[in-house]
Amino acid sequence: MTDHAHQKDMERWYPLAEHPIQTALVNDKVRFKVVPAGRRSGKSERAKRFVVREAMREPGPYFVAAPTRDQVKRIYWTDLKRLCFTSVFGDRSVSESELQIRLPNGSTISLIGLDQPQRMEGVHWIGGIIDEIADVREGAWQEHISPALDTFNPSRPDYRPWCWLIGVPDGLNHYFEMAEYARTSGDPDWKLYTWKSADILPKDVIDAAKRRMSPRQYRQEYEASFETASGRVYEDYGPDNYTNEVIKPHEQLMWCHDFNFTPMSSGVGVRRGNDFFILDEIVLQSAVARQSALEFVEKFKNHQNRSVIIYGDPAGRAGEKHGHASDYTEIEQVLRSNNWTVTRKVKNAAPAIKDRQNSVRAKIKNARGEVSLFVNIEKAKYAHKGFSTVQIKKGSTFLEDCSEYQHITTAIGYCVDYEWPINFKEDVKVEPIASVNHFNR
């Protein structure tokens, strides 16, 4: 197949929008290109094309890496095989076990998981891509990757391997330091390339992202902004989230749990359209799940709607596989014996802390300035205090400082993450207006 025909097929599969910074990224002869760019804005698609193009032009070993083997396989493997036309070259061109593609000119493209960064060592690389670099272990670049790219190759003494370092910012970590070095050091081997998702994606996709994300998360994920963690976990929580609303007799209750021994904290809320109202709570010192359930039964004994949904930490199911009563079982037994209908909505595994926090932040206030989480500050005093005061642990970008108010915000977070999760899979790929003649750039 000719290069021209190959190029046309690549454009058919992966149409890319015209963008001057992306054009510079492809054309500049710089060894290390740091590319913090917005989600779904074309950085990985550019990387796929570029590494295939270079492997076809310049024989040798190439790599594509990500924080784990499963991650790099999920992002790159199927597309790289299609871009390299492995079905045309035959089964011998692909090793599924080694995640390696062999091209007719002798080039190889190897997929590498950087959970073991020493996998980079011992090969005289021509060049490669590291995706989601912000999630690669800090120190992996200095200890394993950079030395592997600087290893002397006696067969090509004047050649220096290249690498794209692409991803989405994640606080002021090692990726931020790489970006700042590329931006300010004057080192001719390093350069920074960044752009926003709004430069590429249609307005309706951007608007949808703004609706479901907090301002800080939107800036980080879609504008490639390196956001520092503030003192407060929920920095946008304030008077706009306060309410005097109370639970109405007909409303189905949503009961959110964090099974901490003391204080055992749970929030009680209701859903009104897309809005979530935290209108009561149960906070008990040195209590167990059964005691919390008895308190709920007493507090809401006159509530007309006898239906309740229970949310919380998956750890509360401990023992169920072995026939033991879990925290949830204890609660459900008490509720049902008092004529409540119970629905349990608990994920199989706890969400990542950052995912839970970001889901709550987006309800507190999204990037469009819309508020959809409200707290009755008189009836849910612990929840109000938690959203107002819980701090980021010193030295961390997301871990929460220990506080007696931390548990109830965590409990509410399990509910919000279940009902209103931040899900990047909703950002389906969309075809931009124009294609780019990548091979000629």
C-alpha positions in Angstrom: 0.0 0.0 0.0 1.4 3.4 -0.9 2.0 6.1 1.7 -0.7 8.2 0.1 -3.3 5.5 0.3 -2.2 4.8 3.9 -2.6 8.5 4.8 -6.1 8.6 3.3 -7.2 5.6 5.3 -5.8 7.1 8.5 -7.7 10.3 7.9 -10.9 8.3 7.4 -10.5 6.5 10.7 -9.1 9.4 12.7 -10.2 12.8 11.3 -8.5 15.6 13.2 -9.3 19.3 13.4 -6.9 21.9 12.2 -5.0 23.5 15.1 -1.8 25.6 14.9 -0.3 24.3 18.1 -0.9 20.7 17.1 0.7 21.4 13.7 3.7 22.8 15.5 3.8 19.8 17.8 4.1 17.5 14.8 6.6 19.6 12.9 9.0 20.9 15.5 12.3 19.0 15.7 12.5 19.0 19.5 13.5 15.9 21.5 11.1 16.2 24.5 7.7 17.7 23.9 5.5 18.2 26.9 1.9 18.2 25.9 -0.6 19.0 28.7 -3.9 19.4 26.8 -7.6 19.2 27.4 -9.4 15.9 27.4 -10.7 14.5 24.1 -8.8 17.3 22.2 -6.7 15.1 19.9 -3.4 14.6 21.8 -3.5 10.8 21.9 -4.8 10.7 18.3 -1.9 12.9 17.2 0.5 10.6 19.1 -0.8 7.5 17.4 -0.3 8.9 13.9 3.0 10.4 14.7 4.6 7.3 16.1 3.4 5.2 13.2 4.6 7.7 10.7 8.1 7.9 12.2 8.3 4.1 12.6 7.5 3.8 8.8 10.1 6.5 7.9 12.9 5.6 10.3 13.6 1.9 11.1 14.2 1.1 14.7 12.5 0.3 18.0 9.7 2.7 19.2 7.6 2.7 22.4 4.2 3.8 23.5 3.8 3.8 27.3 1.2 4.6 30.0 1.0 4.2 33.8 -0.1 0.5 33.5 0.0 -2.2 30.8 -3.8 -2.5 30.7 -4.1 1.3 30.3 -1.7 1.6 27.4 -3.3 -1.5 25.7 -6.8 0.0 26.1 -5.8 3.4 24.7 -3.5 2.4 21.9 -3.4 -1.3 20.9 -6.4 -1.7 18.6 -5.8 1.7 16.8 -2.1 1.1 16.3 -2.7 -2.3 14.7 -5.2 -0.7 12.3 -2.9 2.3 11.6 0.0 -0.1 10.8 -2.2 -2.3 8.6 -1.2 -5.4 10.5 -4.1 -7.3 8.8 -2.3 -6.7 5.5 1.1 -7.7 6.7 0.0 -10.9 8.3 -0.2 -12.4 11.8 3.6 -12.4 12.2 3.6 -8.6 12.4 1.9 -8.7 15.8 2.7 -10.2 19.1 -0.4 -10.1 21.3 1.5 -11.4 24.3 4.4 -8.9 24.1 2.1 -6.1 22.8 4.5 -5.4 19.9 4.0 -4.5 16.3 6.7 -5.4 13.7 6.7 -3.4 10.5 8.2 -4.6 7.1 11.0 -2.1 7.3 12.3 -3.6 10.6 10.7 -1.1 13.0 8.9 -2.3 16.1 6.4 -0.4 18.2 6.2 -1.8 21.8 3.5 -1.0 24.3 4.9 -0.6 27.8 3.3 -0.3 31.3 5.2 2.1 33.5 4.1 0.5 36.7 7.5 -1.2 36.2 9.5 1.6 34.5 12.6 -0.6 34.3 10.9 -2.1 31.3 12.3 0.9 29.4 15.8 -0.1 30.0 18.2 -2.0 27.7 16.8 -0.9 24.3 18.3 1.7 22.0 15.0 3.5 21.3 14.4 5.8 18.3 11.5 7.5 20.1 8.1 7.1 21.7 5.1 8.4 23.5 4.3 8.5 27.2 0.5 9.1 27.8 -1.1 10.0 31.1 2.4 11.0 32.4 0.9 12.8 35.4 -0.2 9.4 36.7 3.2 7.7 36.2 5.1 7.2 39.5 7.1 10.3 40.5 10.8 9.6 39.9 10.2 7.1 37.1 11.4 9.7 34.5 14.6 10.5 36.3 15.5 7.0 37.5 14.5 4.8 34.5 13.1 6.6 31.4 15.4 9.5 30.8 18.6 7.4 31.3 17.2 4.8 28.8 16.7 7.6 26.2 20.2 9.0 26.8 22.0 5.6 26.5 24.8 5.7 23.9 24.0 3.8 20.8 27.3 2.7 19.1 25.5 2.1 15.8 24.1 5.6 15.7 26.5 7.8 17.8 24.9 11.1 16.8 21.3 10.2 17.2 19.2 11.2 20.3 15.8 9.6 20.9 12.7 11.7 21.2 9.7 11.5 23.5 6.2 13.1 23.7 5.0 13.5 27.3 1.3 13.9 27.1 -1.6 13.9 29.5 -4.0 16.0 31.6 -2.6 18.0 34.6 -3.1 16.6 38.1 -2.2 19.3 40.6 1.3 20.7 41.0 3.1 17.4 40.7 6.1 16.1 38.6 4.2 16.8 35.4 3.8 20.4 36.4 7.6 20.6 37.0 8.2 19.1 33.5 5.9 21.6 31.9 7.5 24.5 33.8 11.0 23.3 32.8 9.9 23.1 29.1 8.3 26.5 29.3 11.0 28.5 31.2 14.4 26.7 31.1 15.5 27.7 27.6 16.7 24.1 27.1 16.6 23.6 23.3 15.7 19.9 23.8 12.4 20.8 25.6 9.3 22.6 24.5 5.7 23.0 25.8 2.6 22.6 23.7 -0.8 23.1 25.2 -4.4 23.8 24.0 -7.9 23.7 25.4 -10.6 21.1 24.6 -12.9 24.0 23.5 -10.5 24.6 20.6 -11.5 21.2 19.2 -14.8 19.9 20.6 -18.2 21.2 19.7 -20.0 23.7 22.0 -22.6 21.1 23.1 -19.9 18.7 24.3 -18.1 21.6 26.2 -21.4 22.7 27.7 -22.2 19.2 28.9 -18.7 19.0 30.6 -19.3 22.3 32.3 -22.7 21.2 33.7 -21.2 18.1 35.3 -17.9 19.4 36.6 -16.8 21.9 39.2 -14.9 25.0 38.0 -11.6 23.7 39.2 -12.0 20.3 37.7 -13.2 21.8 34.4 -10.1 24.0 34.2 -7.8 21.1 34.9 -9.5 18.5 32.6 -10.6 20.6 29.7 -8.3 23.7 29.8 -5.1 21.8 30.8 -4.6 24.1 33.8 -2.3 23.0 36.6 -4.6 23.6 39.6 -3.2 23.7 43.0 -5.2 22.2 45.9 -6.7 24.9 48.1 -7.0 24.5 51.9 -10.6 23.4 51.7 -11.8 20.2 49.9 -15.0 21.9 48.9 -13.8 25.4 48.2 -17.0 26.5 46.3 -19.4 25.6 49.1 -21.1 28.7 50.4 -24.3 30.7 50.9 -25.7 29.6 47.5 -25.8 26.1 48.9 -27.8 27.0 52.1 -31.5 26.2 52.2 -34.4 26.4 54.7 -36.2 23.6 52.8 -37.4 20.6 54.9 -38.3 17.0 53.9 -41.9 16.7 52.6 -44.1 13.8 53.8 -44.4 12.3 50.3 -40.7 12.3 49.4 -38.6 9.2 49.2 -35.6 9.5 51.6 -32.0 9.0 50.5 -29.8 7.9 53.5 -26.0 8.2 53.0 -23.6 6.3 55.2 -19.9 6.3 56.3 -19.4 3.4 58.7 -16.9 5.0 61.0 -17.1 4.0 64.7 -17.1 7.5 66.0 -18.8 9.6 65.0 -21.1 7.3 63.0 -22.3 9.9 60.5 -25.1 9.7 58.0 -26.9 12.3 55.9 -30.6 12.2 55.0 -31.6 13.9 51.7 -34.2 14.0 48.9 -33.9 14.4 45.2 -35.9 17.1 43.5 -35.3 16.9 39.8 -31.6 17.1 39.4 -31.1 18.9 42.7 -30.0 17.1 45.9 -31.1 18.4 49.2 -29.4 17.3 52.4 -32.1 18.2 54.9 -31.3 16.1 58.0 -28.6 13.9 59.5 -27.9 11.3 62.1 -24.6 11.6 63.9 -23.9 9.2 66.9 -20.8 8.9 69.0 -19.4 5.4 69.6 -22.3 3.8 67.8 -22.9 0.8 65.5 -25.0 0.4 62.4 -28.0 -1.1 64.3 -28.1 1.9 66.7 -28.1 4.3 63.7 -31.0 2.4 62.2 -33.0 2.6 65.4 -32.4 6.4 65.5 -33.6 6.7 61.9 -36.8 4.8 62.7 -37.6 7.0 65.6 -36.7 10.3 63.8 -38.9 9.5 60.8 -41.6 7.4 62.5 -44.3 9.8 61.1 -42.9 10.1 57.6 -45.6 9.1 55.1 -43.4 7.7 52.3 -42.0 4.5 53.9 -39.4 4.0 51.1 -35.7 4.7 51.7 -32.7 4.3 49.5 -29.4 3.5 51.3 -26.0 4.6 50.0 -22.6 4.2 51.4 -19.1 2.7 51.7 -18.8 -0.8 50.0 -16.8 -1.8 53.1 -20.1 -1.8 55.0 -20.9 -5.1 53.2 -18.0 -6.9 55.0 -18.8 -10.5 56.0 -21.8 -10.9 53.6 -20.0 -13.4 51.4 -19.4 -15.6 54.4 -23.0 -15.4 55.7 -22.4 -12.8 58.3 -24.6 -9.8 59.0 -23.0 -6.7 57.5 -23.7 -3.1 58.6 -26.2 -2.9 55.7 -27.9 -6.1 56.7 -28.3 -4.8 60.3 -29.8 -1.5 59.1 -32.1 -3.2 56.6 -33.4 -5.7 59.2 -34.3 -2.9 61.5 -36.0 -0.8 58.8 -38.0 -3.7 57.3 -39.2 -4.7 60.8 -40.6 -1.2 61.1 -42.4 -1.3 57.8 -39.9 0.5 55.6 -39.2 -0.6 52.0 -35.4 -0.5 51.5 -33.4 -0.2 48.3 -29.6 -0.5 48.6 -27.5 1.4 46.1 -23.9 0.6 46.9 -21.1 0.1 44.3 -19.0 -3.0 44.3 -15.9 -1.0 45.0 -15.4 2.4 46.6 -14.9 5.2 44.1 -11.5 6.8 44.0 -11.3 9.6 46.5 -10.7 12.2 43.8 -13.7 10.9 41.8 -16.0 11.1 44.8 -14.8 14.6 45.7 -15.1 15.9 42.1 -18.7 14.5 41.9 -19.6 16.5 45.0 -17.8 19.6 43.9 -19.8 19.6 40.6 -23.1 19.4 42.6 -22.0 22.2 44.9 -21.3 24.4 41.8 -20.4 23.4 38.3 -18.3 25.2 35.7 -21.4 27.0 34.4 -22.0 28.4 37.9 -25.1 26.2 38.5 -25.8 25.0 42.0 -27.6 21.7 42.6 -26.6 20.6 46.1 -28.3 22.3 49.0 -27.9 21.8 52.8 -30.3 22.8 55.6 -27.7 24.3 57.8 -29.9 24.0 61.0 -31.0 20.4 60.6 -27.8 19.1 59.0 -25.2 21.0 61.0 -22.4 18.4 60.7 -22.9 18.2 56.9 -22.7 22.0 56.8 -19.7 22.2 59.0 -18.0 19.4 56.9 -18.5 21.1 53.6 -17.3 24.4 55.1 -14.2 23.2 56.9 -12.8 19.9 55.8 -9.2 20.5 54.6 -6.8 18.9 52.2 -4.0 17.1 54.1 -0.8 19.1 54.0 1.4 17.9 51.2 -1.4 16.1 49.3 -3.5 17.2 46.4 -6.6 15.3 47.5 -6.3 13.4 50.8 -8.6 14.8 53.5 -7.3 15.9 56.8 -8.8 13.9 59.7 -11.8 15.7 61.2 -15.0 14.6 63.0 -16.9 16.4 60.1 -15.0 14.5 57.4 -17.1 11.4 57.7 -20.5 12.9 56.8 -19.1 14.6 53.7 -17.6 11.2 52.7 -21.1 9.6 53.3 -22.8 12.2 51.1 -20.1 11.7 48.5 -20.9 8.0 48.1 -24.5 8.9 47.3 -23.5 11.7 44.9 -20.9 9.5 43.1 -23.6 6.8 42.7 -26.3 9.1 41.3 -24.3 11.9 39.6 -20.8 10.4 38.8 -18.2 12.2 36.8 -17.8 10.0 33.8 -15.4 10.9 31.0 -16.8 8.0 28.9 -19.7 10.3 28.2 -17.4 12.4 26.1 -17.8 10.3 22.9 -15.5 11.0 20.1 -16.9 13.5 17.7 -15.7 14.2 14.2 -14.2 17.7 13.9 -15.0 19.8 10.9 -11.8 19.2 8.9 -9.1 16.6 8.6 -5.4 17.3 8.7 -2.9 16.0 6.2 -0.7 14.7 8.9 2.0 13.0 6.8 2.8 16.3 5.0 3.4 18.2 8.2 
